[in-house]
Amino acid sequence: MTQTITRNTRGVYVISATPFKEDGTIDMGSLDRLTDFFIEKNVTGITILGMMGEADKLTPEESRAVIDRVIARCGNLPVIVGVSGSGLRNLADLSRYAMDKGVAGVMVTPNRGPAYDDRVESYFHAVAKALPDVPLILQDFPLSTGVPLSARLIRRLSLDIPQLVMLKHEDWPGLTKITAIRDMEKQGDGPRMSILCGNGGLYLPQELARGADGAMTGFAYPEALVRTVELFQQGKQDEAEDFFDAYIPILRHEQQPGFGLAVRKYVLKQRGMIACEETRAPGPRLSVVDRAEVDRLMHRTQLRLEAL
């Protein structure tokens, strides 16, 4: 049985894409290969049904099928499931299903609406009440949700809700938020919370220096995230940054809003992990010029790595 996440969880929880066939159905064979690829790259865990996984485009039955497939493939490797949705009952049903299957925790975003602290607090207390004893991850991604969260609110939620053990940090810019949370933890009596960072890993070295515990993102080169975190945790900050810098051009290209998922899927296809680069409609698609551009970036990334 997989262990659940805790306030001290560290490492790289790569976010998995959901592969589709050209007809729009889920490609389970590609999902198997993608899962095996992540395991081979020594990730700490896998996160499924996140925003990158196009979870909002899946039916409830498809979501459960993805959970079943990945859990069966992962063995003891921890799996986190994104469960955010339009209704608390749907969120709770999917969360219970996932936990019954043996996942390590579930990830929840603030529900859309006015960014009032009391509204956000009420929502997360309601989620916790609906899911007693389920480890929760708060996804702080205001660029997508439209709900900015202050460091003080995050700290208060982590103290008031014991099962809220992890922050998925994706504020942008947000380095000062990590520092503020860690400073409040040092000054107070309550426990710390795990902080894993997203945004493709674009600011990972700086986030680690500010006190983050690792990454939870979907960069198509997960080995870059794994090695960077390993080097940093060994106290080799300069070496970690030098290694990470080799990937910055293609990582930056992946981070284009509204377009990056198509780039990421194309890279995964070129690396032999998925058979088809399609996103589920409505979604971005690459042109012939776009593909040639990504091919060149991949080639130049390999040259830089060979020169290290």
BAVEX-395139 format. One record per residue (C-alpha): residue number from 0; residue in one letter; x, y, z. Coordinates in pm, 1 decimal, always signed. Example, Ala and Ser with C-alpha at 12.3 -4.5 7.8 and 13.67 -1.06 7.14 Angstrom:
BAVEX-395139
SITE / 0 / A / +1230.0 / -450.0 / +780.0
SITE / 1 / S / +1367.0 / -106.0 / +714.0
***
This chain:
BAVEX-395139
SITE / 0 / M / +0.0 / +0.0 / +0.0
SITE / 1 / T / +135.7 / +341.1 / -96.7
SITE / 2 / Q / +210.8 / +580.3 / +186.2
SITE / 3 / T / +18.9 / +905.8 / +192.1
SITE / 4 / I / +184.0 / +1243.7 / +154.2
SITE / 5 / T / +282.7 / +1437.3 / +466.3
SITE / 6 / R / +399.2 / +1784.0 / +569.0
SITE / 7 / N / +754.9 / +1668.5 / +499.3
SITE / 8 / T / +703.9 / +1522.6 / +151.7
SITE / 9 / R / +991.1 / +1615.5 / -79.6
SITE / 10 / G / +1107.5 / +1542.3 / -432.8
SITE / 11 / V / +949.4 / +1554.0 / -777.3
SITE / 12 / Y / +585.9 / +1463.5 / -838.0
SITE / 13 / V / +563.6 / +1487.4 / -1213.8
SITE / 14 / I / +225.4 / +1586.9 / -1355.4
SITE / 15 / S / +113.3 / +1345.8 / -1623.7
SITE / 16 / A / -54.3 / +1442.8 / -1945.5
SITE / 17 / T / -358.1 / +1243.9 / -2053.3
SITE / 18 / P / -279.8 / +1092.5 / -2394.9
SITE / 19 / F / -557.0 / +1086.8 / -2652.4
SITE / 20 / K / -597.2 / +909.4 / -2982.8
SITE / 21 / E / -681.9 / +1105.1 / -3296.7
SITE / 22 / D / -1050.3 / +1027.7 / -3241.8
SITE / 23 / G / -1037.0 / +1194.2 / -2897.9
SITE / 24 / T / -1058.3 / +878.1 / -2687.1
SITE / 25 / I / -803.4 / +810.8 / -2413.1
SITE / 26 / D / -498.9 / +617.1 / -2533.5
SITE / 27 / M / -440.1 / +375.5 / -2247.1
SITE / 28 / G / -137.2 / +217.1 / -2413.3
SITE / 29 / S / +34.8 / +555.1 / -2431.0
SITE / 30 / L / -65.8 / +623.8 / -2071.7
SITE / 31 / D / +112.4 / +302.2 / -1971.8
SITE / 32 / R / +428.7 / +402.0 / -2160.6
SITE / 33 / L / +418.3 / +750.3 / -2011.8
SITE / 34 / T / +383.6 / +610.2 / -1660.8
SITE / 35 / D / +674.0 / +371.1 / -1719.2
SITE / 36 / F / +881.0 / +662.3 / -1852.1
SITE / 37 / F / +823.3 / +864.1 / -1536.2
SITE / 38 / I / +917.6 / +569.2 / -1319.5
SITE / 39 / E / +1237.7 / +513.7 / -1522.5
SITE / 40 / K / +1330.8 / +879.8 / -1466.6
SITE / 41 / N / +1320.3 / +822.3 / -1088.3
SITE / 42 / V / +1040.4 / +1061.7 / -1002.0
SITE / 43 / T / +921.0 / +1060.0 / -641.7
SITE / 44 / G / +558.8 / +1031.8 / -748.3
SITE / 45 / I / +307.6 / +1105.7 / -1022.3
SITE / 46 / T / +17.5 / +1350.8 / -1024.0
SITE / 47 / I / -275.4 / +1276.2 / -1254.9
SITE / 48 / L / -594.0 / +1455.9 / -1355.4
SITE / 49 / G / -442.2 / +1799.3 / -1306.7
SITE / 50 / M / -492.7 / +2096.3 / -1535.0
SITE / 51 / M / -222.0 / +1964.8 / -1765.2
SITE / 52 / G / -403.9 / +1631.5 / -1766.4
SITE / 53 / E / -708.3 / +1805.3 / -1918.6
SITE / 54 / A / -916.3 / +1673.8 / -1632.2
SITE / 55 / D / -1194.5 / +1922.1 / -1701.3
SITE / 56 / K / -1249.1 / +1756.0 / -2041.1
SITE / 57 / L / -1289.0 / +1402.3 / -1903.4
SITE / 58 / T / -1610.9 / +1231.8 / -1806.5
SITE / 59 / P / -1635.6 / +1092.9 / -1450.2
SITE / 60 / E / -1600.7 / +742.5 / -1594.7
SITE / 61 / E / -1285.8 / +841.5 / -1783.9
SITE / 62 / S / -1134.8 / +998.7 / -1473.6
SITE / 63 / R / -1187.3 / +678.3 / -1279.7
SITE / 64 / A / -1040.6 / +474.3 / -1564.8
SITE / 65 / V / -725.0 / +689.2 / -1563.6
SITE / 66 / I / -691.3 / +644.7 / -1186.9
SITE / 67 / D / -730.3 / +268.3 / -1218.8
SITE / 68 / R / -475.2 / +243.0 / -1499.0
SITE / 69 / V / -203.7 / +454.7 / -1338.6
SITE / 70 / I / -242.8 / +301.1 / -992.0
SITE / 71 / A / -217.0 / -47.1 / -1140.5
SITE / 72 / R / +101.3 / +52.9 / -1322.9
SITE / 73 / C / +275.6 / +240.3 / -1040.9
SITE / 74 / G / +305.1 / -26.0 / -774.9
SITE / 75 / N / +419.6 / +150.4 / -457.5
SITE / 76 / L / +506.1 / +478.6 / -628.4
SITE / 77 / P / +285.1 / +752.0 / -476.5
SITE / 78 / V / +10.4 / +895.2 / -696.1
SITE / 79 / I / -171.0 / +1223.9 / -634.3
SITE / 80 / V / -503.5 / +1298.3 / -801.3
SITE / 81 / G / -642.2 / +1637.0 / -895.6
SITE / 82 / V / -1007.2 / +1646.2 / -791.2
SITE / 83 / S / -1108.7 / +2009.6 / -838.1
SITE / 84 / G / -1449.8 / +2049.7 / -994.5
SITE / 85 / S / -1762.2 / +2255.5 / -1009.3
SITE / 86 / G / -1937.6 / +2082.0 / -721.1
SITE / 87 / L / -1830.5 / +1966.9 / -376.6
SITE / 88 / R / -2020.6 / +1641.4 / -409.8
SITE / 89 / N / -1841.5 / +1551.4 / -734.9
SITE / 90 / L / -1508.8 / +1644.1 / -574.3
SITE / 91 / A / -1580.3 / +1427.4 / -270.3
SITE / 92 / D / -1698.4 / +1130.1 / -478.8
SITE / 93 / L / -1386.3 / +1129.6 / -695.7
SITE / 94 / S / -1162.4 / +1178.6 / -392.2
SITE / 95 / R / -1312.2 / +883.7 / -206.9
SITE / 96 / Y / -1281.5 / +666.9 / -515.9
SITE / 97 / A / -916.4 / +765.0 / -556.4
SITE / 98 / M / -831.4 / +709.0 / -190.3
SITE / 99 / D / -1001.0 / +369.6 / -196.7
SITE / 100 / K / -773.1 / +280.1 / -487.2
SITE / 101 / G / -467.0 / +373.4 / -282.2
SITE / 102 / V / -361.5 / +722.7 / -390.2
SITE / 103 / A / -134.7 / +931.4 / -166.0
SITE / 104 / G / -353.8 / +1242.7 / -152.2
SITE / 105 / V / -578.5 / +1472.6 / -353.6
SITE / 106 / M / -519.5 / +1821.1 / -492.4
SITE / 107 / V / -780.7 / +2097.3 / -472.6
SITE / 108 / T / -791.1 / +2451.0 / -614.1
SITE / 109 / P / -997.8 / +2734.8 / -464.5
SITE / 110 / N / -1337.4 / +2748.4 / -628.8
SITE / 111 / R / -1380.7 / +3036.3 / -867.9
SITE / 112 / G / -1540.2 / +3351.9 / -737.3
SITE / 113 / P / -1455.0 / +3667.6 / -543.5
SITE / 114 / A / -1113.2 / +3646.2 / -378.5
SITE / 115 / Y / -1238.6 / +3701.0 / -24.3
SITE / 116 / D / -1044.6 / +3520.4 / +247.0
SITE / 117 / D / -1356.6 / +3410.8 / +431.5
SITE / 118 / R / -1504.5 / +3258.6 / +115.2
SITE / 119 / V / -1183.7 / +3065.3 / +40.7
SITE / 120 / E / -1154.6 / +2951.3 / +402.8
SITE / 121 / S / -1516.5 / +2834.4 / +410.5
SITE / 122 / Y / -1462.9 / +2633.0 / +96.1
SITE / 123 / F / -1152.1 / +2450.5 / +218.4
SITE / 124 / H / -1310.5 / +2379.6 / +555.8
SITE / 125 / A / -1607.7 / +2232.2 / +368.3
SITE / 126 / V / -1372.4 / +2015.5 / +159.0
SITE / 127 / A / -1195.5 / +1894.8 / +473.3
SITE / 128 / K / -1526.6 / +1816.4 / +643.4
SITE / 129 / A / -1641.0 / +1617.2 / +339.5
SITE / 130 / L / -1310.2 / +1426.9 / +327.1
SITE / 131 / P / -1200.9 / +1356.9 / +685.2
SITE / 132 / D / -849.9 / +1210.3 / +712.3
SITE / 133 / V / -776.8 / +1256.5 / +339.4
SITE / 134 / P / -438.3 / +1430.6 / +281.0
SITE / 135 / L / -506.5 / +1753.4 / +92.1
SITE / 136 / I / -290.4 / +1964.2 / -138.9
SITE / 137 / L / -383.2 / +2327.7 / -190.3
SITE / 138 / Q / -309.6 / +2430.8 / -548.5
SITE / 139 / D / -232.0 / +2802.0 / -554.7
SITE / 140 / F / -248.3 / +2895.2 / -923.9
SITE / 141 / P / -414.5 / +3237.4 / -948.3
SITE / 142 / L / -318.2 / +3277.4 / -1314.9
SITE / 143 / S / -570.7 / +3000.4 / -1387.9
SITE / 144 / T / -820.9 / +3020.4 / -1101.3
SITE / 145 / G / -841.5 / +3398.2 / -1075.5
SITE / 146 / V / -824.0 / +3363.6 / -696.0
SITE / 147 / P / -504.5 / +3505.6 / -541.2
SITE / 148 / L / -413.5 / +3371.0 / -197.9
SITE / 149 / S / -195.7 / +3554.7 / +51.4
SITE / 150 / A / +84.8 / +3380.6 / +237.4
SITE / 151 / R / -94.6 / +3456.8 / +563.3
SITE / 152 / L / -415.6 / +3289.1 / +442.7
SITE / 153 / I / -225.0 / +2980.9 / +328.8
SITE / 154 / R / -48.8 / +2960.0 / +663.8
SITE / 155 / R / -378.9 / +2995.5 / +851.7
SITE / 156 / L / -542.8 / +2722.2 / +644.5
SITE / 157 / S / -246.7 / +2490.5 / +704.8
SITE / 158 / L / -282.0 / +2540.6 / +1081.1
SITE / 159 / D / -661.1 / +2519.3 / +1098.3
SITE / 160 / I / -690.9 / +2213.4 / +872.5
SITE / 161 / P / -442.6 / +1946.3 / +991.0
SITE / 162 / Q / -496.6 / +1732.3 / +682.2
SITE / 163 / L / -393.8 / +2021.8 / +452.5
SITE / 164 / V / -32.6 / +1911.0 / +436.7
SITE / 165 / M / +100.6 / +2048.0 / +108.6
SITE / 166 / L / +101.8 / +2363.2 / -101.6
SITE / 167 / K / +135.3 / +2332.7 / -477.0
SITE / 168 / H / +289.0 / +2673.0 / -535.0
SITE / 169 / E / +221.9 / +2827.3 / -877.4
SITE / 170 / D / +186.2 / +3195.4 / -807.1
SITE / 171 / W / +373.4 / +3406.4 / -1057.4
SITE / 172 / P / +568.3 / +3602.5 / -940.6
SITE / 173 / G / +565.4 / +3414.9 / -613.2
SITE / 174 / L / +912.4 / +3370.8 / -467.2
SITE / 175 / T / +839.1 / +3614.9 / -186.0
SITE / 176 / K / +533.6 / +3406.7 / -93.1
SITE / 177 / I / +752.0 / +3100.8 / -29.3
SITE / 178 / T / +982.7 / +3309.0 / +189.2
SITE / 179 / A / +689.3 / +3456.6 / +382.0
SITE / 180 / I / +538.7 / +3113.4 / +451.8
SITE / 181 / R / +869.1 / +2969.8 / +568.8
SITE / 182 / D / +932.8 / +3274.7 / +788.8
SITE / 183 / M / +590.0 / +3238.9 / +952.9
SITE / 184 / E / +658.7 / +2871.3 / +1018.1
SITE / 185 / K / +988.3 / +2955.7 / +1188.9
SITE / 186 / Q / +824.7 / +3221.7 / +1403.4
SITE / 187 / G / +519.5 / +3017.8 / +1507.6
SITE / 188 / D / +451.6 / +2699.6 / +1700.5
SITE / 189 / G / +256.8 / +2514.1 / +1433.4
SITE / 190 / P / +392.1 / +2258.6 / +1185.6
SITE / 191 / R / +544.6 / +2332.9 / +847.3
SITE / 192 / M / +376.4 / +2232.7 / +524.6
SITE / 193 / S / +535.0 / +2070.3 / +223.8
SITE / 194 / I / +578.5 / +2305.9 / -72.2
SITE / 195 / L / +614.5 / +2164.9 / -423.2
SITE / 196 / C / +629.0 / +2409.6 / -714.4
SITE / 197 / G / +474.6 / +2419.9 / -1059.6
SITE / 198 / N / +492.9 / +2663.5 / -1352.3
SITE / 199 / G / +676.7 / +2403.4 / -1555.7
SITE / 200 / G / +970.6 / +2429.7 / -1318.6
SITE / 201 / L / +1069.2 / +2762.7 / -1473.8
SITE / 202 / Y / +1189.6 / +2906.0 / -1143.1
SITE / 203 / L / +1280.2 / +2580.3 / -969.7
SITE / 204 / P / +1635.4 / +2665.6 / -853.2
SITE / 205 / Q / +1520.0 / +2992.8 / -700.1
SITE / 206 / E / +1216.7 / +2825.3 / -542.0
SITE / 207 / L / +1436.5 / +2559.8 / -383.6
SITE / 208 / A / +1663.3 / +2831.5 / -246.3
SITE / 209 / R / +1358.3 / +2998.3 / -89.8
SITE / 210 / G / +1258.8 / +2680.9 / +94.1
SITE / 211 / A / +1052.1 / +2472.8 / -148.0
SITE / 212 / D / +1074.2 / +2095.3 / -108.5
SITE / 213 / G / +1070.4 / +2008.4 / -477.5
SITE / 214 / A / +855.6 / +2026.2 / -788.6
SITE / 215 / M / +509.2 / +1920.8 / -897.6
SITE / 216 / T / +488.3 / +2005.2 / -1263.7
SITE / 217 / G / +471.1 / +1847.9 / -1606.6
SITE / 218 / F / +789.8 / +1945.6 / -1789.2
SITE / 219 / A / +849.1 / +1690.7 / -2067.2
SITE / 220 / Y / +1204.1 / +1632.3 / -1937.9
SITE / 221 / P / +1129.5 / +1510.1 / -1583.4
SITE / 222 / E / +1489.2 / +1397.4 / -1544.2
SITE / 223 / A / +1587.0 / +1766.3 / -1542.0
SITE / 224 / L / +1364.2 / +1828.6 / -1241.5
SITE / 225 / V / +1478.8 / +1514.1 / -1060.1
SITE / 226 / R / +1849.9 / +1585.9 / -1100.3
SITE / 227 / T / +1815.0 / +1954.2 / -1013.4
SITE / 228 / V / +1634.6 / +1872.1 / -688.6
SITE / 229 / E / +1885.4 / +1597.8 / -603.6
SITE / 230 / L / +2184.4 / +1829.1 / -654.3
SITE / 231 / F / +2024.7 / +2106.5 / -455.1
SITE / 232 / Q / +1943.6 / +1876.0 / -165.2
SITE / 233 / Q / +2308.4 / +1764.1 / -168.3
SITE / 234 / G / +2410.2 / +2126.2 / -114.4
SITE / 235 / K / +2537.6 / +2169.6 / -472.5
SITE / 236 / Q / +2336.6 / +2478.1 / -564.0
SITE / 237 / D / +2568.9 / +2608.9 / -835.7
SITE / 238 / E / +2593.6 / +2267.4 / -999.0
SITE / 239 / A / +2215.3 / +2231.7 / -982.5
SITE / 240 / E / +2165.3 / +2566.6 / -1155.5
SITE / 241 / D / +2426.8 / +2494.4 / -1422.7
SITE / 242 / F / +2255.3 / +2165.8 / -1504.2
SITE / 243 / F / +1907.7 / +2318.2 / -1501.3
SITE / 244 / D / +2012.4 / +2607.2 / -1725.1
SITE / 245 / A / +2066.7 / +2367.6 / -2016.0
SITE / 246 / Y / +1691.5 / +2309.1 / -2032.0
SITE / 247 / I / +1571.4 / +2668.0 / -1997.3
SITE / 248 / P / +1507.9 / +2746.6 / -2368.4
SITE / 249 / I / +1274.9 / +2451.9 / -2425.3
SITE / 250 / L / +1120.8 / +2480.6 / -2079.1
SITE / 251 / R / +1043.2 / +2846.4 / -2146.9
SITE / 252 / H / +886.1 / +2750.5 / -2481.5
SITE / 253 / E / +660.2 / +2500.5 / -2304.0
SITE / 254 / Q / +534.8 / +2769.4 / -2067.9
SITE / 255 / Q / +345.3 / +2974.1 / -2324.8
SITE / 256 / P / -8.1 / +3024.1 / -2189.0
SITE / 257 / G / -275.1 / +2850.8 / -2394.5
SITE / 258 / F / -17.2 / +2684.2 / -2616.8
SITE / 259 / G / +232.7 / +2509.5 / -2393.1
SITE / 260 / L / +34.0 / +2188.1 / -2348.2
SITE / 261 / A / +48.5 / +2122.9 / -2722.4
SITE / 262 / V / +426.7 / +2176.8 / -2712.8
SITE / 263 / R / +463.4 / +1944.2 / -2416.0
SITE / 264 / K / +261.3 / +1669.9 / -2579.8
SITE / 265 / Y / +458.8 / +1702.7 / -2900.3
SITE / 266 / V / +786.9 / +1666.5 / -2709.1
SITE / 267 / L / +652.1 / +1358.6 / -2530.9
SITE / 268 / K / +553.4 / +1214.9 / -2868.3
SITE / 269 / Q / +897.5 / +1284.7 / -3012.5
SITE / 270 / R / +1053.5 / +1116.5 / -2711.0
SITE / 271 / G / +845.7 / +805.2 / -2786.3
SITE / 272 / M / +621.7 / +823.5 / -2482.2
SITE / 273 / I / +285.2 / +887.0 / -2645.7
SITE / 274 / A / +158.5 / +794.7 / -2990.2
SITE / 275 / C / -41.2 / +1109.5 / -3061.5
SITE / 276 / E / +11.0 / +1473.1 / -2963.8
SITE / 277 / E / -357.6 / +1565.0 / -2978.7
SITE / 278 / T / -519.7 / +1765.9 / -2702.5
SITE / 279 / R / -888.8 / +1707.5 / -2648.7
SITE / 280 / A / -1106.2 / +1966.6 / -2820.7
SITE / 281 / P / -1117.6 / +2251.6 / -2765.4
SITE / 282 / G / -742.5 / +2268.7 / -2733.3
SITE / 283 / P / -426.7 / +2402.4 / -2899.3
SITE / 284 / R / -261.3 / +2240.5 / -3200.1
SITE / 285 / L / +82.9 / +2291.5 / -3349.2
SITE / 286 / S / +143.5 / +2399.4 / -3707.5
SITE / 287 / V / +417.7 / +2256.8 / -3928.6
SITE / 288 / V / +634.0 / +2557.6 / -3841.8
SITE / 289 / D / +563.8 / +2508.2 / -3469.6
SITE / 290 / R / +676.8 / +2146.3 / -3486.7
SITE / 291 / A / +998.8 / +2233.7 / -3670.1
SITE / 292 / E / +1068.0 / +2497.4 / -3406.1
SITE / 293 / V / +1027.3 / +2246.8 / -3123.9
SITE / 294 / D / +1243.3 / +1991.7 / -3306.6
SITE / 295 / R / +1522.2 / +2248.1 / -3322.7
SITE / 296 / L / +1486.6 / +2327.3 / -2952.5
SITE / 297 / M / +1502.9 / +1957.6 / -2866.3
SITE / 298 / H / +1816.0 / +1914.2 / -3076.9
SITE / 299 / R / +1988.1 / +2213.0 / -2920.6
SITE / 300 / T / +1894.0 / +2091.1 / -2573.2
SITE / 301 / Q / +2066.9 / +1761.9 / -2645.4
SITE / 302 / L / +2378.7 / +1943.2 / -2767.5
SITE / 303 / R / +2394.4 / +2150.6 / -2450.4
SITE / 304 / L / +2359.9 / +1840.6 / -2232.9
SITE / 305 / E / +2638.8 / +1664.9 / -2421.6
SITE / 306 / A / +2864.1 / +1965.2 / -2359.2
SITE / 307 / L / +2814.5 / +1959.7 / -1980.1
***
